[in-house]
Amino acid sequence: MSGNILSDHAAVSAKPGLPQSGGSPHVTGNHYLAFPDIRPDDAAIGSVNVLHRGLGGLVSWAGEPGPSGGPFLRVRLRSGGQELALDTLEWERLDRWIPRAFFRLAHDLKGRVTVCAPGGFDPLVRGGMIQVDVENGPREREVTVEFEGRWGATLLTVATTRVLGHARELIPDEDGVTLETGEPGRGAALRLLCGGGKDGRVRADTGAAGPSGTALFRFSLSRDLALASGGRGSAALFIGVAPERDGALATAARLEQIGAPELIRRARLDLAQLARATEDSQARDLLGRNLPFHHYFAAARAIDDDRVYAVASRAPAHGACAVFGEREALAWSLPAFCLTDPGIARELLMRGLETFSDRPGLQRRYLDGGIIDPGFSLGRACDWGLALLRYVDLTRDEAILDEPLVQQVIRELDDLLYRRLHRDIFLGSTEVLTGGDRADFPFSAFDNVLLWAFCRALPRLWRPAPDEPPARLANGDEEIEAAFWRHCTTDYRGVRVIAGTADLEGQAAIYDDPGGPLALLPHLGFCDADDPIFANTVELLRSADYPLWLGNRPHPGLASRSRPRSASFAALCTDLLSAGRREAIIRLRRLRLPGDVACSAYDPDGGGAASGPFAAAEAGLLVWALLHEPEQPNRRSR
């Protein structure tokens, strides 16, 4: 069998204008409320969002629509009738996650703005806050802290973002405003409550919303600070979220009762417990930034059912945010949660089994389990069993395997995967590769390695009932391995290499899927890194002969056929699990990514995000790969 390098070089351009590290928005949040775009030039809040299962996506309260529209919330300071511009800010991130901007103003005034959404699972702190601290100069003066808001639209993000055309209502009262959208059972409410200072004012424009949901509501909440010489004062905006206004009112009132300093203290305690150390000084910054980002942006608690869901990202700029993908959730994100928060890892795994395991192998699903992309992936179906085994290995929670649902899913997987086998050869077929591209031929090398790993895991996963026949794939790993080396390899210019896909009838395509790169085979235990055929394959796939290896660029990486001009961030992360770990860390540190966190694909020339900025699942893969202790080589013979 002779293989060809099949690659459709369709013209695919990187998205222009994505912000780079220096001017990209800051992000923060907890599992209820996300601040995905805090503007670095003036600390304005572009939008805030929550996850809503009934509506099937992220619900965002946003500012004025359009690229030149104003933000949702802005801090304004005034003294003596003069506005003091916040135009020179110096930023820090408390515990790598809580953005804080320091400013200096006229009249020897200085201060800081802190945006915080305290973490932990506590329904009483279902929200966040913006704290403004001001320090006075030598003369007594009064400073007004104003939180100015413009609610231009409510947005819904599933795989794309669109205006949610539900009715909107702004309800002011003497302490704050409530922004409610939707209808009972399919709505969301945001409460803004201003605390601190001696006097407060609330102003609101309660104009009616049009049917398109894009009418502009304006509101303002302010507090006056009487500052002595050298004195200090603060004002805070507390933000509560709920499915409807009563819950939002109660939550914001509870946040004010706790107080901004205590909320920040609690948030920092949670972050301290979440932090993980690495002895690798080169990897420390990568880990420290991506770990909290993954923790709070790869999972969210829906405000309408309080259940946790794995999502691609809480940042709408990412694109396909509120969707469930098996590869992303189970193979990339879950292992990181196992290391940082085993409790939420178990909850996410069980939620996934309940909602999405009925039809395994589908690329993307809605939050309620409905299908977005119908193509079947053999590797993604295998990810369910492998995720269970990885969870048990990392958390030592063997009891999960005794759950009736888990055993039911294992049996269904065993039956489904058995039925995907070729009638004569012990290899399984697929329609879609693990990374999402269509397979050239039905039998994928990487997907069948995952099937091999699933068969090896079966004895540990399966809890046999009395008189129950053995699993249909029992001992199938040996047959898959033998068939793999016979049918999933091919000759390329006289050298034997692993084919990306084959038809088992003499045709093969040489292709390295970035969502499941062949470089992972030694990590999965399938072969040794110095196996001659594997070594030949890696040499070819990292050479100029392979057109999708962008190796001669300033930021080299592996591209896919659907995005031939950009490099896969996930594929770069998998290099951390191989002998190329040191070089991969160097390449990762040289990238210039929005928020200094993972993306889906990066520009091989400039090192910025080419697509999918603020990619939380990929951040989880990075965290897992950085914390993973490389195993000793497992010598395998063929």
ZAMARRO-939839 format. One record per residue (C-alpha): x negated, y negated, z negated; residue number from 1; residue in three letters. Coordinates in steps of 0.5 Angstrom, whole numbers, padded with zeros to 4 digits. Layout:
N
X; Y; Z; NUM; ala $
...
***
This chain:
638
0000; 0000; 0000; 1; met $
-0003; -0007; 0002; 2; ser $
-0001; -0013; -0001; 3; gly $
0000; -0020; 0001; 4; asn $
0000; -0027; -0003; 5; ile $
0007; -0029; -0002; 6; leu $
0009; -0036; -0004; 7; ser $
0014; -0041; -0001; 8; asp $
0010; -0048; -0001; 9; his $
0017; -0052; -0001; 10; ala $
0016; -0059; -0002; 11; ala $
0017; -0060; -0009; 12; val $
0015; -0067; -0012; 13; ser $
0014; -0068; -0020; 14; ala $
0019; -0073; -0023; 15; lys $
0016; -0080; -0022; 16; pro $
0015; -0085; -0028; 17; gly $
0015; -0080; -0034; 18; leu $
0012; -0084; -0040; 19; pro $
0005; -0082; -0042; 20; gln $
0002; -0081; -0049; 21; ser $
0001; -0088; -0050; 22; gly $
0008; -0091; -0049; 23; gly $
0012; -0085; -0050; 24; ser $
0018; -0085; -0055; 25; pro $
0017; -0083; -0062; 26; his $
0022; -0077; -0064; 27; val $
0024; -0074; -0070; 28; thr $
0030; -0071; -0073; 29; gly $
0033; -0065; -0077; 30; asn $
0037; -0059; -0075; 31; his $
0044; -0064; -0075; 32; tyr $
0041; -0071; -0073; 33; leu $
0036; -0072; -0067; 34; ala $
0033; -0079; -0066; 35; phe $
0030; -0077; -0059; 36; pro $
0028; -0084; -0056; 37; asp $
0025; -0089; -0061; 38; ile $
0022; -0094; -0057; 39; arg $
0014; -0096; -0059; 40; pro $
0015; -0103; -0057; 41; asp $
0020; -0105; -0062; 42; asp $
0022; -0099; -0066; 43; ala $
0029; -0099; -0063; 44; ala $
0033; -0093; -0063; 45; ile $
0035; -0091; -0055; 46; gly $
0040; -0086; -0058; 47; ser $
0042; -0081; -0063; 48; val $
0045; -0074; -0062; 49; asn $
0048; -0068; -0065; 50; val $
0050; -0061; -0063; 51; leu $
0057; -0059; -0062; 52; his $
0059; -0052; -0060; 53; arg $
0066; -0054; -0058; 54; gly $
0064; -0059; -0053; 55; leu $
0058; -0054; -0051; 56; gly $
0052; -0059; -0052; 57; gly $
0049; -0065; -0055; 58; leu $
0053; -0071; -0056; 59; val $
0049; -0077; -0056; 60; ser $
0051; -0084; -0058; 61; trp $
0048; -0088; -0053; 62; ala $
0046; -0096; -0051; 63; gly $
0048; -0099; -0045; 64; glu $
0048; -0095; -0039; 65; pro $
0043; -0095; -0034; 66; gly $
0035; -0095; -0033; 67; pro $
0035; -0103; -0036; 68; ser $
0040; -0102; -0041; 69; gly $
0039; -0104; -0048; 70; gly $
0038; -0099; -0054; 71; pro $
0044; -0096; -0059; 72; phe $
0040; -0099; -0065; 73; leu $
0036; -0105; -0066; 74; arg $
0032; -0108; -0072; 75; val $
0032; -0116; -0072; 76; arg $
0029; -0120; -0078; 77; leu $
0031; -0128; -0079; 78; arg $
0028; -0133; -0084; 79; ser $
0030; -0140; -0084; 80; gly $
0035; -0140; -0078; 81; gly $
0029; -0137; -0074; 82; gln $
0028; -0130; -0071; 83; glu $
0022; -0126; -0072; 84; leu $
0020; -0122; -0066; 85; ala $
0018; -0115; -0068; 86; leu $
0013; -0115; -0062; 87; asp $
0007; -0112; -0065; 88; thr $
0007; -0106; -0068; 89; leu $
0002; -0101; -0071; 90; glu $
0005; -0094; -0071; 91; trp $
0004; -0088; -0076; 92; glu $
0007; -0081; -0077; 93; arg $
0008; -0079; -0084; 94; leu $
0007; -0071; -0084; 95; asp $
0006; -0071; -0077; 96; arg $
0014; -0072; -0076; 97; trp $
0017; -0079; -0079; 98; ile $
0015; -0085; -0075; 99; pro $
0013; -0091; -0079; 100; arg $
0012; -0098; -0075; 101; ala $
0008; -0103; -0079; 102; phe $
0009; -0111; -0077; 103; phe $
0006; -0118; -0079; 104; arg $
0011; -0124; -0077; 105; leu $
0010; -0131; -0078; 106; ala $
0010; -0134; -0085; 107; his $
0006; -0129; -0088; 108; asp $
0011; -0124; -0088; 109; leu $
0009; -0117; -0086; 110; lys $
0013; -0110; -0087; 111; gly $
0015; -0103; -0084; 112; arg $
0020; -0099; -0081; 113; val $
0021; -0092; -0082; 114; thr $
0026; -0087; -0079; 115; val $
0027; -0081; -0082; 116; cys $
0032; -0075; -0082; 117; ala $
0031; -0071; -0088; 118; pro $
0030; -0064; -0087; 119; gly $
0032; -0057; -0090; 120; gly $
0039; -0054; -0090; 121; phe $
0044; -0059; -0094; 122; asp $
0050; -0061; -0091; 123; pro $
0050; -0067; -0096; 124; leu $
0044; -0070; -0092; 125; val $
0047; -0069; -0085; 126; arg $
0045; -0075; -0082; 127; gly $
0039; -0080; -0083; 128; gly $
0037; -0087; -0084; 129; met $
0033; -0093; -0082; 130; ile $
0029; -0096; -0088; 131; gln $
0026; -0103; -0087; 132; val $
0021; -0106; -0092; 133; asp $
0019; -0113; -0092; 134; val $
0013; -0116; -0096; 135; glu $
0013; -0124; -0097; 136; asn $
0007; -0129; -0097; 137; gly $
0006; -0134; -0102; 138; pro $
0013; -0138; -0101; 139; arg $
0019; -0136; -0104; 140; glu $
0024; -0135; -0098; 141; arg $
0030; -0131; -0096; 142; glu $
0030; -0126; -0090; 143; val $
0036; -0123; -0086; 144; thr $
0035; -0115; -0084; 145; val $
0040; -0114; -0079; 146; glu $
0042; -0107; -0075; 147; phe $
0045; -0109; -0069; 148; glu $
0048; -0104; -0065; 149; gly $
0051; -0103; -0058; 150; arg $
0055; -0097; -0056; 151; trp $
0055; -0096; -0049; 152; gly $
0057; -0089; -0048; 153; ala $
0058; -0082; -0051; 154; thr $
0054; -0077; -0047; 155; leu $
0054; -0070; -0046; 156; leu $
0048; -0066; -0045; 157; thr $
0048; -0058; -0043; 158; val $
0044; -0057; -0037; 159; ala $
0044; -0064; -0035; 160; thr $
0047; -0071; -0038; 161; thr $
0053; -0074; -0036; 162; arg $
0058; -0079; -0039; 163; val $
0063; -0076; -0044; 164; leu $
0070; -0079; -0042; 165; gly $
0073; -0078; -0048; 166; his $
0077; -0084; -0052; 167; ala $
0072; -0088; -0056; 168; arg $
0074; -0092; -0062; 169; glu $
0070; -0096; -0067; 170; leu $
0072; -0097; -0074; 171; ile $
0069; -0103; -0078; 172; pro $
0070; -0104; -0086; 173; asp $
0067; -0108; -0091; 174; glu $
0061; -0103; -0091; 175; asp $
0059; -0101; -0084; 176; gly $
0062; -0098; -0078; 177; val $
0065; -0091; -0076; 178; thr $
0064; -0089; -0068; 179; leu $
0069; -0084; -0067; 180; glu $
0069; -0080; -0060; 181; thr $
0074; -0074; -0057; 182; gly $
0080; -0071; -0060; 183; glu $
0081; -0066; -0066; 184; pro $
0077; -0060; -0066; 185; gly $
0073; -0063; -0060; 186; arg $
0070; -0069; -0063; 187; gly $
0065; -0072; -0067; 188; ala $
0064; -0078; -0071; 189; ala $
0058; -0083; -0073; 190; leu $
0058; -0087; -0079; 191; arg $
0053; -0093; -0080; 192; leu $
0053; -0096; -0087; 193; leu $
0048; -0101; -0089; 194; cys $
0045; -0101; -0096; 195; gly $
0040; -0106; -0100; 196; gly $
0040; -0113; -0101; 197; gly $
0044; -0118; -0105; 198; lys $
0049; -0120; -0099; 199; asp $
0052; -0116; -0093; 200; gly $
0056; -0117; -0087; 201; arg $
0059; -0113; -0082; 202; val $
0061; -0115; -0075; 203; arg $
0064; -0111; -0070; 204; ala $
0067; -0112; -0063; 205; asp $
0073; -0107; -0063; 206; thr $
0075; -0108; -0055; 207; gly $
0078; -0102; -0052; 208; ala $
0075; -0097; -0049; 209; ala $
0076; -0095; -0041; 210; gly $
0078; -0088; -0039; 211; pro $
0071; -0087; -0036; 212; ser $
0068; -0088; -0043; 213; gly $
0063; -0093; -0041; 214; thr $
0066; -0100; -0045; 215; ala $
0061; -0103; -0049; 216; leu $
0062; -0104; -0056; 217; phe $
0058; -0109; -0060; 218; arg $
0057; -0109; -0068; 219; phe $
0052; -0111; -0073; 220; ser $
0050; -0110; -0080; 221; leu $
0046; -0114; -0084; 222; ser $
0043; -0115; -0091; 223; arg $
0040; -0121; -0094; 224; asp $
0033; -0120; -0098; 225; leu $
0031; -0126; -0103; 226; ala $
0024; -0125; -0104; 227; leu $
0020; -0129; -0109; 228; ala $
0012; -0131; -0108; 229; ser $
0009; -0124; -0106; 230; gly $
0015; -0120; -0107; 231; gly $
0018; -0114; -0103; 232; arg $
0025; -0112; -0101; 233; gly $
0028; -0107; -0097; 234; ser $
0035; -0105; -0093; 235; ala $
0037; -0099; -0090; 236; ala $
0042; -0096; -0085; 237; leu $
0045; -0090; -0087; 238; phe $
0047; -0085; -0082; 239; ile $
0052; -0080; -0083; 240; gly $
0055; -0075; -0078; 241; val $
0061; -0070; -0078; 242; ala $
0066; -0067; -0073; 243; pro $
0071; -0073; -0075; 244; glu $
0071; -0080; -0079; 245; arg $
0072; -0077; -0086; 246; asp $
0066; -0073; -0086; 247; gly $
0062; -0078; -0083; 248; ala $
0064; -0083; -0088; 249; leu $
0063; -0078; -0094; 250; ala $
0056; -0076; -0091; 251; thr $
0053; -0083; -0091; 252; ala $
0056; -0085; -0098; 253; ala $
0052; -0079; -0100; 254; arg $
0046; -0081; -0097; 255; leu $
0046; -0088; -0100; 256; glu $
0047; -0085; -0107; 257; gln $
0041; -0081; -0106; 258; ile $
0037; -0087; -0103; 259; gly $
0032; -0088; -0098; 260; ala $
0026; -0087; -0102; 261; pro $
0029; -0080; -0105; 262; glu $
0031; -0078; -0098; 263; leu $
0024; -0080; -0095; 264; ile $
0021; -0076; -0101; 265; arg $
0025; -0070; -0100; 266; arg $
0023; -0070; -0092; 267; ala $
0016; -0070; -0094; 268; arg $
0017; -0064; -0099; 269; leu $
0020; -0060; -0093; 270; asp $
0015; -0062; -0088; 271; leu $
0009; -0060; -0093; 272; ala $
0013; -0053; -0094; 273; gln $
0013; -0052; -0087; 274; leu $
0006; -0054; -0085; 275; ala $
0001; -0049; -0083; 276; arg $
-0007; -0049; -0083; 277; ala $
-0012; -0047; -0078; 278; thr $
-0019; -0046; -0079; 279; glu $
-0020; -0048; -0072; 280; asp $
-0021; -0056; -0072; 281; ser $
-0020; -0057; -0065; 282; gln $
-0013; -0054; -0065; 283; ala $
-0011; -0057; -0072; 284; arg $
-0008; -0064; -0068; 285; asp $
-0004; -0059; -0063; 286; leu $
-0001; -0055; -0069; 287; leu $
0000; -0061; -0073; 288; gly $
0004; -0065; -0068; 289; arg $
0008; -0059; -0065; 290; asn $
0010; -0055; -0071; 291; leu $
0015; -0060; -0074; 292; pro $
0017; -0062; -0067; 293; phe $
0019; -0054; -0065; 294; his $
0022; -0053; -0072; 295; his $
0027; -0059; -0071; 296; tyr $
0028; -0059; -0064; 297; phe $
0028; -0052; -0062; 298; ala $
0034; -0050; -0067; 299; ala $
0040; -0054; -0069; 300; ala $
0046; -0054; -0073; 301; arg $
0053; -0055; -0069; 302; ala $
0057; -0060; -0073; 303; ile $
0063; -0057; -0072; 304; asp $
0062; -0050; -0074; 305; asp $
0055; -0051; -0078; 306; asp $
0052; -0045; -0075; 307; arg $
0045; -0045; -0072; 308; val $
0043; -0044; -0065; 309; tyr $
0037; -0044; -0061; 310; ala $
0036; -0049; -0056; 311; val $
0031; -0051; -0051; 312; ala $
0030; -0058; -0054; 313; ser $
0034; -0063; -0058; 314; arg $
0031; -0069; -0053; 315; ala $
0036; -0070; -0047; 316; pro $
0030; -0073; -0043; 317; ala $
0028; -0065; -0043; 318; his $
0033; -0064; -0038; 319; gly $
0037; -0057; -0039; 320; ala $
0037; -0058; -0047; 321; cys $
0043; -0054; -0050; 322; ala $
0043; -0048; -0046; 323; val $
0040; -0041; -0049; 324; phe $
0035; -0037; -0045; 325; gly $
0033; -0031; -0048; 326; glu $
0025; -0031; -0046; 327; arg $
0025; -0038; -0049; 328; glu $
0029; -0037; -0055; 329; ala $
0026; -0030; -0056; 330; leu $
0019; -0029; -0054; 331; ala $
0017; -0036; -0055; 332; trp $
0021; -0040; -0060; 333; ser $
0023; -0034; -0065; 334; leu $
0016; -0032; -0067; 335; pro $
0014; -0039; -0069; 336; ala $
0020; -0039; -0073; 337; phe $
0018; -0032; -0076; 338; cys $
0011; -0035; -0079; 339; leu $
0014; -0042; -0081; 340; thr $
0021; -0041; -0084; 341; asp $
0023; -0033; -0084; 342; pro $
0030; -0035; -0086; 343; gly $
0032; -0039; -0080; 344; ile $
0029; -0034; -0076; 345; ala $
0033; -0029; -0078; 346; arg $
0039; -0033; -0078; 347; glu $
0037; -0035; -0071; 348; leu $
0036; -0028; -0069; 349; leu $
0043; -0025; -0072; 350; met $
0047; -0031; -0068; 351; arg $
0043; -0029; -0062; 352; gly $
0045; -0022; -0062; 353; leu $
0053; -0024; -0064; 354; glu $
0053; -0029; -0058; 355; thr $
0049; -0027; -0053; 356; phe $
0047; -0020; -0053; 357; ser $
0053; -0017; -0050; 358; asp $
0050; -0018; -0043; 359; arg $
0043; -0018; -0044; 360; pro $
0038; -0020; -0038; 361; gly $
0041; -0027; -0036; 362; leu $
0037; -0033; -0035; 363; gln $
0041; -0038; -0038; 364; arg $
0048; -0038; -0042; 365; arg $
0052; -0043; -0045; 366; tyr $
0053; -0044; -0053; 367; leu $
0059; -0040; -0053; 368; asp $
0056; -0034; -0049; 369; gly $
0058; -0036; -0042; 370; gly $
0054; -0035; -0036; 371; ile $
0050; -0041; -0033; 372; ile $
0046; -0037; -0028; 373; asp $
0048; -0030; -0026; 374; pro $
0041; -0027; -0024; 375; gly $
0039; -0021; -0028; 376; phe $
0032; -0020; -0031; 377; ser $
0029; -0014; -0033; 378; leu $
0024; -0017; -0038; 379; gly $
0029; -0022; -0041; 380; arg $
0033; -0016; -0043; 381; ala $
0027; -0012; -0046; 382; cys $
0026; -0019; -0050; 383; asp $
0032; -0017; -0055; 384; trp $
0028; -0011; -0057; 385; gly $
0021; -0014; -0057; 386; leu $
0024; -0020; -0061; 387; ala $
0027; -0015; -0066; 388; leu $
0020; -0011; -0067; 389; leu $
0016; -0018; -0067; 390; arg $
0021; -0021; -0073; 391; tyr $
0020; -0014; -0077; 392; val $
0013; -0014; -0076; 393; asp $
0012; -0022; -0078; 394; leu $
0017; -0022; -0084; 395; thr $
0017; -0015; -0086; 396; arg $
0024; -0015; -0086; 397; asp $
0026; -0008; -0085; 398; glu $
0033; -0009; -0087; 399; ala $
0035; -0012; -0081; 400; ile $
0035; -0006; -0077; 401; leu $
0040; -0003; -0082; 402; asp $
0045; -0008; -0079; 403; glu $
0051; -0005; -0075; 404; pro $
0050; -0010; -0070; 405; leu $
0043; -0009; -0069; 406; val $
0044; -0001; -0068; 407; gln $
0049; -0003; -0063; 408; gln $
0045; -0007; -0059; 409; val $
0039; -0003; -0059; 410; ile $
0044; 0003; -0056; 411; arg $
0047; -0002; -0051; 412; glu $
0040; -0004; -0049; 413; leu $
0037; 0003; -0048; 414; asp $
0043; 0005; -0044; 415; asp $
0043; -0001; -0039; 416; leu $
0035; -0001; -0038; 417; leu $
0036; 0007; -0037; 418; tyr $
0041; 0005; -0031; 419; arg $
0036; 0000; -0028; 420; arg $
0031; 0006; -0027; 421; leu $
0029; 0008; -0020; 422; his $
0033; 0015; -0018; 423; arg $
0026; 0018; -0017; 424; asp $
0021; 0014; -0020; 425; ile $
0021; 0011; -0028; 426; phe $
0020; 0004; -0026; 427; leu $
0026; -0001; -0027; 428; gly $
0029; -0006; -0022; 429; ser $
0030; -0013; -0023; 430; thr $
0033; -0019; -0019; 431; glu $
0030; -0025; -0023; 432; val $
0023; -0025; -0026; 433; leu $
0022; -0027; -0033; 434; thr $
0020; -0034; -0031; 435; gly $
0027; -0035; -0027; 436; gly $
0024; -0035; -0020; 437; asp $
0027; -0029; -0015; 438; arg $
0023; -0023; -0015; 439; ala $
0021; -0022; -0008; 440; asp $
0022; -0014; -0009; 441; phe $
0026; -0011; -0014; 442; pro $
0020; -0008; -0018; 443; phe $
0016; -0013; -0022; 444; ser $
0010; -0011; -0026; 445; ala $
0010; -0015; -0032; 446; phe $
0018; -0014; -0033; 447; asp $
0016; -0006; -0033; 448; asn $
0010; -0007; -0038; 449; val $
0016; -0010; -0042; 450; leu $
0020; -0004; -0041; 451; leu $
0014; 0000; -0043; 452; trp $
0013; -0004; -0049; 453; ala $
0021; -0003; -0051; 454; phe $
0020; 0004; -0050; 455; cys $
0014; 0004; -0055; 456; arg $
0018; 0000; -0060; 457; ala $
0024; 0005; -0060; 458; leu $
0022; 0010; -0065; 459; pro $
0022; 0004; -0070; 460; arg $
0028; 0001; -0068; 461; leu $
0033; 0007; -0067; 462; trp $
0036; 0009; -0073; 463; arg $
0039; 0016; -0071; 464; pro $
0046; 0018; -0073; 465; ala $
0047; 0025; -0075; 466; pro $
0048; 0030; -0069; 467; asp $
0046; 0024; -0065; 468; glu $
0042; 0025; -0058; 469; pro $
0036; 0022; -0058; 470; pro $
0035; 0015; -0054; 471; ala $
0035; 0016; -0046; 472; arg $
0029; 0012; -0046; 473; leu $
0025; 0016; -0051; 474; ala $
0018; 0017; -0049; 475; asn $
0019; 0013; -0043; 476; gly $
0013; 0009; -0044; 477; asp $
0008; 0015; -0042; 478; glu $
0012; 0016; -0035; 479; glu $
0012; 0008; -0034; 480; ile $
0005; 0007; -0035; 481; glu $
0003; 0013; -0030; 482; ala $
0008; 0010; -0025; 483; ala $
0006; 0003; -0026; 484; phe $
-0001; 0005; -0024; 485; trp $
0001; 0009; -0018; 486; arg $
0006; 0004; -0015; 487; his $
0005; -0003; -0018; 488; cys $
-0002; -0004; -0015; 489; thr $
-0004; -0005; -0008; 490; thr $
-0010; -0007; -0004; 491; asp $
-0012; -0014; -0003; 492; tyr $
-0018; -0015; 0002; 493; arg $
-0021; -0008; 0000; 494; gly $
-0020; -0009; -0008; 495; val $
-0015; -0006; -0012; 496; arg $
-0011; -0011; -0016; 497; val $
-0004; -0011; -0020; 498; ile $
0002; -0013; -0015; 499; ala $
0007; -0018; -0018; 500; gly $
0013; -0014; -0015; 501; thr $
0013; -0008; -0010; 502; ala $
0019; -0004; -0007; 503; asp $
0016; 0003; -0008; 504; leu $
0016; 0004; -0001; 505; glu $
0009; 0001; 0001; 506; gly $
0011; -0007; 0001; 507; gln $
0008; -0011; -0005; 508; ala $
0007; -0018; -0006; 509; ala $
0002; -0021; -0010; 510; ile $
0005; -0027; -0015; 511; tyr $
0003; -0029; -0022; 512; asp $
0010; -0031; -0025; 513; asp $
0008; -0037; -0030; 514; pro $
0014; -0035; -0035; 515; gly $
0011; -0028; -0035; 516; gly $
0003; -0028; -0033; 517; pro $
0000; -0022; -0032; 518; leu $
-0006; -0024; -0036; 519; ala $
-0002; -0022; -0042; 520; leu $
-0002; -0015; -0041; 521; leu $
-0008; -0014; -0046; 522; pro $
-0005; -0018; -0051; 523; his $
0002; -0013; -0050; 524; leu $
-0003; -0007; -0051; 525; gly $
-0002; -0004; -0044; 526; phe $
-0009; -0004; -0042; 527; cys $
-0016; -0007; -0044; 528; asp $
-0018; -0014; -0041; 529; ala $
-0024; -0010; -0038; 530; asp $
-0020; -0005; -0034; 531; asp $
-0023; -0005; -0027; 532; pro $
-0016; -0006; -0024; 533; ile $
-0014; -0012; -0029; 534; phe $
-0021; -0015; -0028; 535; ala $
-0020; -0015; -0021; 536; asn $
-0013; -0018; -0021; 537; thr $
-0015; -0024; -0026; 538; val $
-0021; -0025; -0022; 539; glu $
-0016; -0026; -0016; 540; leu $
-0011; -0030; -0019; 541; leu $
-0016; -0035; -0022; 542; arg $
-0019; -0036; -0015; 543; ser $
-0019; -0041; -0009; 544; ala $
-0015; -0035; -0005; 545; asp $
-0009; -0035; -0010; 546; tyr $
-0006; -0042; -0007; 547; pro $
-0002; -0043; -0014; 548; leu $
-0008; -0043; -0018; 549; trp $
-0009; -0050; -0019; 550; leu $
-0016; -0049; -0021; 551; gly $
-0020; -0055; -0017; 552; asn $
-0016; -0060; -0021; 553; arg $
-0018; -0064; -0027; 554; pro $
-0013; -0061; -0031; 555; his $
-0013; -0054; -0028; 556; pro $
-0007; -0049; -0029; 557; gly $
-0002; -0044; -0026; 558; leu $
0004; -0046; -0021; 559; ala $
0010; -0043; -0019; 560; ser $
0013; -0042; -0012; 561; arg $
0019; -0047; -0014; 562; ser $
0014; -0052; -0017; 563; arg $
0008; -0051; -0013; 564; pro $
0005; -0058; -0015; 565; arg $
0005; -0057; -0022; 566; ser $
0002; -0053; -0027; 567; ala $
0006; -0049; -0032; 568; ser $
0005; -0051; -0040; 569; phe $
0007; -0044; -0042; 570; ala $
0002; -0040; -0038; 571; ala $
-0003; -0045; -0041; 572; leu $
-0001; -0043; -0048; 573; cys $
-0001; -0035; -0046; 574; thr $
-0009; -0036; -0045; 575; asp $
-0009; -0038; -0052; 576; leu $
-0008; -0030; -0053; 577; leu $
-0013; -0028; -0048; 578; ser $
-0021; -0028; -0048; 579; ala $
-0020; -0035; -0045; 580; gly $
-0017; -0038; -0052; 581; arg $
-0023; -0043; -0053; 582; arg $
-0022; -0046; -0046; 583; glu $
-0015; -0046; -0046; 584; ala $
-0015; -0051; -0053; 585; ile $
-0020; -0056; -0049; 586; ile $
-0015; -0056; -0043; 587; arg $
-0009; -0057; -0048; 588; leu $
-0013; -0063; -0052; 589; arg $
-0014; -0066; -0045; 590; arg $
-0007; -0067; -0043; 591; leu $
-0003; -0073; -0044; 592; arg $
0004; -0071; -0046; 593; leu $
0010; -0075; -0048; 594; pro $
0010; -0075; -0056; 595; gly $
0004; -0071; -0056; 596; asp $
0008; -0065; -0055; 597; val $
0009; -0059; -0050; 598; ala $
0013; -0060; -0044; 599; cys $
0015; -0055; -0038; 600; ser $
0010; -0057; -0033; 601; ala $
0004; -0062; -0033; 602; tyr $
0001; -0066; -0027; 603; asp $
-0006; -0062; -0025; 604; pro $
-0009; -0069; -0023; 605; asp $
-0006; -0074; -0029; 606; gly $
-0005; -0069; -0034; 607; gly $
0002; -0072; -0036; 608; gly $
0009; -0069; -0036; 609; ala $
0011; -0067; -0029; 610; ala $
0018; -0064; -0031; 611; ser $
0021; -0062; -0038; 612; gly $
0018; -0067; -0043; 613; pro $
0019; -0065; -0050; 614; phe $
0020; -0058; -0049; 615; ala $
0021; -0055; -0056; 616; ala $
0021; -0048; -0054; 617; ala $
0014; -0048; -0051; 618; glu $
0012; -0052; -0057; 619; ala $
0014; -0046; -0061; 620; gly $
0010; -0041; -0056; 621; leu $
0004; -0046; -0057; 622; leu $
0005; -0046; -0065; 623; val $
0005; -0038; -0065; 624; trp $
-0001; -0038; -0060; 625; ala $
-0005; -0042; -0064; 626; leu $
-0003; -0039; -0071; 627; leu $
-0004; -0032; -0068; 628; his $
-0009; -0028; -0070; 629; glu $
-0012; -0024; -0064; 630; pro $
-0012; -0017; -0065; 631; glu $
-0019; -0012; -0064; 632; gln $
-0019; -0010; -0057; 633; pro $
-0015; -0003; -0057; 634; asn $
-0019; 0001; -0052; 635; arg $
-0014; 0005; -0047; 636; arg $
-0016; 0010; -0042; 637; ser $
-0012; 0011; -0036; 638; arg $
***
